[in-house]
Each structure stands twice: as structure tokens, then as C-alpha cells.
Amino acid sequence: MREVEDLLRDLIRSAGLDWLLDELDEAIATGVAEEKLLQRRRGTSTEEYEALSVADVGTDIFHRSLKRGASVVVTTRP
């Protein structure tokens, strides 16, 4: 796979599209932003919180929680 990536990068450079590789590398380094609900962790006596994604709680609960004023955090993933 590394050889294929190197080949593709060489082809892109030879076409004069170095800027495209720069933007691609920057986007990969930045990651993907995701909105998550900040919710107190259940069953703990201390102030522990967890960030829950839409996949964790489901679309309906996520949107209902937002309407009720739940805190939203933005996280990134690779």
C-alpha cells in the first residue's frame, strides 16, 4: 500500500499538483470534527463526564437532548 501511495504522490507531483498533496496532508492531520453530547457518566458518585456521539445514543435522543440544553462538545478523530 505504501508503494501505491508513493506512486500516486509522484504522479500528482509530476502533474504540477503539489498544492493538492499539501491540502490532503493537512486535512488528514486535522482529522474529522464530530459534535458530541457531554453527559454525566451514569453510576458514578464523582463529577465524571463522557462525550457521546449520535451513534452512541441515537438520533432522536441526541436531538431531544440538544433541545433541552445539553452541552455539545466538538471532538476530532483521525
N, CA, C and O atoms as CSV, one atom per row, in Angstrom:
chain,resi,resn,atom,element,x,y,z
A,1,MET,N,N,0.834,-1.190,0.000
A,1,MET,CA,C,0.000,0.000,0.000
A,1,MET,C,C,0.877,1.250,0.000
A,1,MET,O,O,0.561,2.252,-0.641
A,2,ARG,N,N,1.979,1.166,0.731
A,2,ARG,CA,C,2.891,2.323,0.772
A,2,ARG,C,C,3.452,2.623,-0.617
A,2,ARG,O,O,3.594,3.784,-1.002
A,3,GLU,N,N,3.769,1.559,-1.367
A,3,GLU,CA,C,4.290,1.743,-2.727
A,3,GLU,C,C,3.250,2.398,-3.625
A,3,GLU,O,O,3.588,3.247,-4.450
A,4,VAL,N,N,1.997,2.015,-3.471
A,4,VAL,CA,C,0.916,2.607,-4.265
A,4,VAL,C,C,0.758,4.082,-3.907
A,4,VAL,O,O,0.589,4.927,-4.786
A,5,GLU,N,N,0.816,4.384,-2.603
A,5,GLU,CA,C,0.710,5.783,-2.193
A,5,GLU,C,C,1.855,6.606,-2.771
A,5,GLU,O,O,1.637,7.707,-3.276
A,6,ASP,N,N,3.064,6.080,-2.698
A,6,ASP,CA,C,4.224,6.795,-3.252
A,6,ASP,C,C,4.067,7.009,-4.758
A,6,ASP,O,O,4.393,8.081,-5.268
A,7,LEU,N,N,3.576,6.009,-5.460
A,7,LEU,CA,C,3.348,6.125,-6.898
A,7,LEU,C,C,2.323,7.214,-7.200
A,7,LEU,O,O,2.528,8.040,-8.089
A,8,LEU,N,N,1.219,7.209,-6.454
A,8,LEU,CA,C,0.188,8.230,-6.659
A,8,LEU,C,C,0.726,9.633,-6.364
A,8,LEU,O,O,0.445,10.579,-7.099
A,9,ARG,N,N,1.491,9.757,-5.294
A,9,ARG,CA,C,2.072,11.061,-4.955
A,9,ARG,C,C,3.020,11.543,-6.049
A,9,ARG,O,O,3.019,12.724,-6.397
A,10,ASP,N,N,3.825,10.635,-6.588
A,10,ASP,CA,C,4.738,11.001,-7.670
A,10,ASP,C,C,3.973,11.452,-8.912
A,10,ASP,O,O,4.365,12.415,-9.571
A,11,LEU,N,N,2.889,10.758,-9.229
A,11,LEU,CA,C,2.069,11.141,-10.385
A,11,LEU,C,C,1.445,12.522,-10.194
A,11,LEU,O,O,1.410,13.334,-11.118
A,12,ILE,N,N,0.958,12.771,-8.993
A,12,ILE,CA,C,0.336,14.068,-8.702
A,12,ILE,C,C,1.379,15.180,-8.786
A,12,ILE,O,O,1.111,16.243,-9.345
A,13,ARG,N,N,2.567,14.936,-8.233
A,13,ARG,CA,C,3.640,15.943,-8.303
A,13,ARG,C,C,4.045,16.205,-9.765
A,13,ARG,O,O,4.244,17.354,-10.161
A,14,SER,N,N,4.164,15.127,-10.563
A,14,SER,CA,C,4.584,15.295,-11.954
A,14,SER,C,C,3.550,16.067,-12.774
A,14,SER,O,O,3.877,16.641,-13.812
A,15,ALA,N,N,2.302,16.076,-12.302
A,15,ALA,CA,C,1.246,16.842,-12.979
A,15,ALA,C,C,1.206,18.291,-12.486
A,15,ALA,O,O,0.361,19.075,-12.918
A,16,GLY,N,N,2.126,18.642,-11.578
A,16,GLY,CA,C,2.172,20.012,-11.074
A,16,GLY,C,C,1.110,20.320,-10.044
A,16,GLY,O,O,0.729,21.477,-9.867
A,17,LEU,N,N,0.632,19.298,-9.366
A,17,LEU,CA,C,-0.445,19.486,-8.377
A,17,LEU,C,C,0.061,19.302,-6.939
A,17,LEU,O,O,-0.603,18.681,-6.109
A,18,ASP,N,N,1.238,19.851,-6.666
A,18,ASP,CA,C,1.797,19.742,-5.318
A,18,ASP,C,C,0.858,20.319,-4.255
A,18,ASP,O,O,0.787,19.814,-3.134
A,19,TRP,N,N,0.142,21.381,-4.623
A,19,TRP,CA,C,-0.785,22.008,-3.686
A,19,TRP,C,C,-1.860,21.027,-3.221
A,19,TRP,O,O,-2.320,21.090,-2.081
A,20,LEU,N,N,-2.246,20.138,-4.101
A,20,LEU,CA,C,-3.262,19.146,-3.755
A,20,LEU,C,C,-2.757,18.208,-2.655
A,20,LEU,O,O,-3.490,17.878,-1.723
A,21,LEU,N,N,-1.513,17.790,-2.774
A,21,LEU,CA,C,-0.926,16.933,-1.728
A,21,LEU,C,C,-0.826,17.682,-0.405
A,21,LEU,O,O,-1.074,17.110,0.657
A,22,ASP,N,N,-0.460,18.969,-0.469
A,22,ASP,CA,C,-0.373,19.771,0.761
A,22,ASP,C,C,-1.734,19.848,1.452
A,22,ASP,O,O,-1.825,19.682,2.669
A,23,GLU,N,N,-2.787,20.098,0.680
A,23,GLU,CA,C,-4.136,20.176,1.266
A,23,GLU,C,C,-4.593,18.825,1.802
A,23,GLU,O,O,-5.216,18.755,2.861
A,24,LEU,N,N,-4.292,17.779,1.094
A,24,LEU,CA,C,-4.663,16.435,1.533
A,24,LEU,C,C,-3.961,16.074,2.847
A,24,LEU,O,O,-4.592,15.567,3.775
A,25,ASP,N,N,-2.654,16.337,2.918
A,25,ASP,CA,C,-1.906,16.047,4.142
A,25,ASP,C,C,-2.427,16.870,5.325
A,25,ASP,O,O,-2.504,16.374,6.448
A,26,GLU,N,N,-2.781,18.125,5.062
A,26,GLU,CA,C,-3.320,18.979,6.123
A,26,GLU,C,C,-4.666,18.466,6.621
A,26,GLU,O,O,-4.921,18.456,7.825
A,27,ALA,N,N,-5.527,18.042,5.702
A,27,ALA,CA,C,-6.848,17.517,6.086
A,27,ALA,C,C,-6.703,16.238,6.903
A,27,ALA,O,O,-7.441,16.028,7.866
A,28,ILE,N,N,-5.767,15.392,6.526
A,28,ILE,CA,C,-5.546,14.150,7.273
A,28,ILE,C,C,-5.032,14.456,8.669
A,28,ILE,O,O,-5.463,13.837,9.642
A,29,ALA,N,N,-4.108,15.414,8.772
A,29,ALA,CA,C,-3.551,15.771,10.081
A,29,ALA,C,C,-4.602,16.406,10.991
A,29,ALA,O,O,-4.584,16.202,12.205
A,30,THR,N,N,-5.519,17.177,10.399
A,30,THR,CA,C,-6.558,17.848,11.182
A,30,THR,C,C,-7.563,16.862,11.742
A,30,THR,O,O,-8.015,17.015,12.876
A,31,GLY,N,N,-7.918,15.857,10.968
A,31,GLY,CA,C,-8.912,14.876,11.400
A,31,GLY,C,C,-10.317,15.329,11.054
A,31,GLY,O,O,-10.511,16.347,10.391
A,32,VAL,N,N,-11.290,14.563,11.510
A,32,VAL,CA,C,-12.698,14.823,11.238
A,32,VAL,C,C,-13.362,15.335,12.512
A,32,VAL,O,O,-13.294,14.693,13.560
A,33,ALA,N,N,-14.000,16.489,12.412
A,33,ALA,CA,C,-14.693,17.064,13.571
A,33,ALA,C,C,-16.035,16.364,13.762
A,33,ALA,O,O,-16.752,16.095,12.798
A,34,GLU,N,N,-16.364,16.074,15.024
A,34,GLU,CA,C,-17.648,15.457,15.362
A,34,GLU,C,C,-18.259,16.170,16.556
A,34,GLU,O,O,-17.569,16.462,17.533
A,35,GLU,N,N,-19.560,16.451,16.475
A,35,GLU,CA,C,-20.280,17.012,17.621
A,35,GLU,C,C,-20.718,15.865,18.523
A,35,GLU,O,O,-21.222,14.844,18.055
A,36,LYS,N,N,-20.516,16.054,19.828
A,36,LYS,CA,C,-20.935,15.036,20.790
A,36,LYS,C,C,-21.620,15.700,21.978
A,36,LYS,O,O,-21.368,16.863,22.295
A,37,LEU,N,N,-22.490,14.935,22.623
A,37,LEU,CA,C,-23.152,15.407,23.840
A,37,LEU,C,C,-22.233,15.174,25.024
A,37,LEU,O,O,-21.616,14.115,25.141
A,38,LEU,N,N,-22.143,16.151,25.888
A,38,LEU,CA,C,-21.392,15.980,27.118
A,38,LEU,C,C,-22.389,15.585,28.198
A,38,LEU,O,O,-23.282,16.361,28.536
A,39,GLN,N,N,-22.239,14.386,28.738
A,39,GLN,CA,C,-23.206,13.850,29.686
A,39,GLN,C,C,-22.493,13.265,30.897
A,39,GLN,O,O,-21.429,12.658,30.782
A,40,ARG,N,N,-23.112,13.466,32.069
A,40,ARG,CA,C,-22.547,12.885,33.282
A,40,ARG,C,C,-22.572,11.363,33.166
A,40,ARG,O,O,-23.572,10.777,32.751
A,41,ARG,N,N,-21.477,10.742,33.532
A,41,ARG,CA,C,-21.362,9.286,33.451
A,41,ARG,C,C,-22.292,8.653,34.479
A,41,ARG,O,O,-22.275,9.030,35.650
A,42,ARG,N,N,-23.095,7.704,34.048
A,42,ARG,CA,C,-24.070,7.061,34.939
A,42,ARG,C,C,-23.378,6.150,35.944
A,42,ARG,O,O,-22.378,5.500,35.636
A,43,GLY,N,N,-23.928,6.118,37.140
A,43,GLY,CA,C,-23.459,5.200,38.166
A,43,GLY,C,C,-22.186,5.632,38.863
A,43,GLY,O,O,-21.573,4.835,39.573
A,44,THR,N,N,-21.772,6.889,38.673
A,44,THR,CA,C,-20.569,7.351,39.368
A,44,THR,C,C,-20.959,8.408,40.377
A,44,THR,O,O,-21.895,9.178,40.159
A,45,SER,N,N,-20.243,8.439,41.473
A,45,SER,CA,C,-20.550,9.418,42.505
A,45,SER,C,C,-19.769,10.717,42.303
A,45,SER,O,O,-20.102,11.740,42.901
A,46,THR,N,N,-18.736,10.680,41.466
A,46,THR,CA,C,-17.945,11.885,41.220
A,46,THR,C,C,-18.430,12.578,39.960
A,46,THR,O,O,-19.282,12.064,39.236
A,47,GLU,N,N,-17.884,13.729,39.718
A,47,GLU,CA,C,-18.260,14.509,38.537
A,47,GLU,C,C,-17.509,13.989,37.310
A,47,GLU,O,O,-16.604,14.656,36.809
A,48,GLU,N,N,-17.873,12.826,36.836
A,48,GLU,CA,C,-17.263,12.254,35.636
A,48,GLU,C,C,-18.212,12.433,34.467
A,48,GLU,O,O,-19.417,12.207,34.582
A,49,TYR,N,N,-17.651,12.844,33.341
A,49,TYR,CA,C,-18.461,13.075,32.156
A,49,TYR,C,C,-17.933,12.243,30.996
A,49,TYR,O,O,-16.773,11.832,30.977
A,50,GLU,N,N,-18.809,12.009,30.038
A,50,GLU,CA,C,-18.403,11.323,28.825
A,50,GLU,C,C,-18.999,12.051,27.632
A,50,GLU,O,O,-20.060,12.666,27.740
A,51,ALA,N,N,-18.321,11.981,26.499
A,51,ALA,CA,C,-18.807,12.589,25.269
A,51,ALA,C,C,-19.444,11.490,24.431
A,51,ALA,O,O,-18.783,10.525,24.049
A,52,LEU,N,N,-20.735,11.644,24.151
A,52,LEU,CA,C,-21.498,10.626,23.425
A,52,LEU,C,C,-21.824,11.105,22.018
A,52,LEU,O,O,-22.338,12.210,21.844
A,53,SER,N,N,-21.537,10.302,21.031
A,53,SER,CA,C,-21.852,10.652,19.645
A,53,SER,C,C,-23.276,10.242,19.316
A,53,SER,O,O,-23.937,9.558,20.097
A,54,VAL,N,N,-23.737,10.666,18.157
A,54,VAL,CA,C,-25.074,10.286,17.692
A,54,VAL,C,C,-25.188,8.764,17.641
A,54,VAL,O,O,-26.225,8.203,17.993
A,55,ALA,N,N,-24.122,8.103,17.205
A,55,ALA,CA,C,-24.139,6.635,17.122
A,55,ALA,C,C,-24.289,5.994,18.497
A,55,ALA,O,O,-24.864,4.913,18.622
A,56,ASP,N,N,-23.765,6.668,19.541
A,56,ASP,CA,C,-23.854,6.124,20.895
A,56,ASP,C,C,-25.272,6.182,21.461
A,56,ASP,O,O,-25.706,5.258,22.149
A,57,VAL,N,N,-25.991,7.263,21.172
A,57,VAL,CA,C,-27.297,7.465,21.812
A,57,VAL,C,C,-28.482,7.416,20.855
A,57,VAL,O,O,-29.623,7.301,21.301
A,58,GLY,N,N,-28.239,7.501,19.570
A,58,GLY,CA,C,-29.331,7.521,18.603
A,58,GLY,C,C,-29.726,8.955,18.259
A,58,GLY,O,O,-29.579,9.865,19.076
A,59,THR,N,N,-30.217,9.137,17.071
A,59,THR,CA,C,-30.543,10.469,16.560
A,59,THR,C,C,-31.617,11.165,17.385
A,59,THR,O,O,-31.479,12.344,17.709
A,60,ASP,N,N,-32.688,10.448,17.728
A,60,ASP,CA,C,-33.792,11.072,18.472
A,60,ASP,C,C,-33.338,11.594,19.827
A,60,ASP,O,O,-33.618,12.739,20.180
A,61,ILE,N,N,-32.642,10.763,20.583
A,61,ILE,CA,C,-32.176,11.174,21.917
A,61,ILE,C,C,-31.185,12.323,21.795
A,61,ILE,O,O,-31.223,13.263,22.589
A,62,PHE,N,N,-30.299,12.252,20.806
A,62,PHE,CA,C,-29.317,13.315,20.600
A,62,PHE,C,C,-30.020,14.655,20.395
A,62,PHE,O,O,-29.678,15.638,21.052
A,63,HIS,N,N,-31.002,14.703,19.486
A,63,HIS,CA,C,-31.689,15.959,19.193
A,63,HIS,C,C,-32.581,16.418,20.340
A,63,HIS,O,O,-32.687,17.619,20.590
A,64,ARG,N,N,-33.225,15.482,21.045
A,64,ARG,CA,C,-34.021,15.864,22.220
A,64,ARG,C,C,-33.130,16.474,23.293
A,64,ARG,O,O,-33.502,17.458,23.932
A,65,SER,N,N,-31.963,15.891,23.486
A,65,SER,CA,C,-31.041,16.415,24.489
A,65,SER,C,C,-30.578,17.820,24.123
A,65,SER,O,O,-30.424,18.672,24.999
A,66,LEU,N,N,-30.358,18.065,22.844
A,66,LEU,CA,C,-29.965,19.406,22.399
A,66,LEU,C,C,-31.067,20.419,22.681
A,66,LEU,O,O,-30.788,21.539,23.109
A,67,LYS,N,N,-32.324,20.027,22.440
A,67,LYS,CA,C,-33.446,20.926,22.702
A,67,LYS,C,C,-33.572,21.246,24.181
A,67,LYS,O,O,-34.032,22.326,24.553
A,68,ARG,N,N,-33.160,20.300,25.031
A,68,ARG,CA,C,-33.226,20.513,26.486
A,68,ARG,C,C,-32.024,21.278,27.012
A,68,ARG,O,O,-31.906,21.497,28.217
A,69,GLY,N,N,-31.129,21.688,26.116
A,69,GLY,CA,C,-29.990,22.490,26.534
A,69,GLY,C,C,-28.745,21.698,26.912
A,69,GLY,O,O,-27.891,22.199,27.644
A,70,ALA,N,N,-28.637,20.500,26.432
A,70,ALA,CA,C,-27.450,19.684,26.726
A,70,ALA,C,C,-26.215,20.371,26.150
A,70,ALA,O,O,-26.294,21.083,25.149
A,71,SER,N,N,-25.086,20.147,26.792
A,71,SER,CA,C,-23.830,20.716,26.301
A,71,SER,C,C,-23.309,19.886,25.143
A,71,SER,O,O,-23.343,18.655,25.163
A,72,VAL,N,N,-22.831,20.589,24.142
A,72,VAL,CA,C,-22.262,19.926,22.972
A,72,VAL,C,C,-20.775,20.280,22.912
A,72,VAL,O,O,-20.390,21.437,23.077
A,73,VAL,N,N,-19.957,19.270,22.676
A,73,VAL,CA,C,-18.515,19.483,22.503
A,73,VAL,C,C,-18.135,19.022,21.109
A,73,VAL,O,O,-18.805,18.173,20.523
A,74,VAL,N,N,-17.080,19.572,20.590
A,74,VAL,CA,C,-16.573,19.155,19.284
A,74,VAL,C,C,-15.264,18.419,19.515
A,74,VAL,O,O,-14.326,18.957,20.103
A,75,THR,N,N,-15.218,17.187,19.047
A,75,THR,CA,C,-14.016,16.384,19.154
A,75,THR,C,C,-13.519,16.084,17.748
A,75,THR,O,O,-14.238,16.288,16.770
A,76,THR,N,N,-12.296,15.601,17.653
A,76,THR,CA,C,-11.795,15.184,16.357
A,76,THR,C,C,-11.331,13.742,16.428
A,76,THR,O,O,-10.910,13.249,17.475
A,77,ARG,N,N,-11.419,13.093,15.303
A,77,ARG,CA,C,-10.926,11.726,15.194
A,77,ARG,C,C,-10.094,11.655,13.923
A,77,ARG,O,O,-10.264,12.471,13.017
A,78,PRO,N,N,-9.199,10.684,13.855
A,78,PRO,CA,C,-8.356,10.569,12.655
A,78,PRO,C,C,-9.187,10.350,11.396
A,78,PRO,O,O,-8.632,10.232,10.303
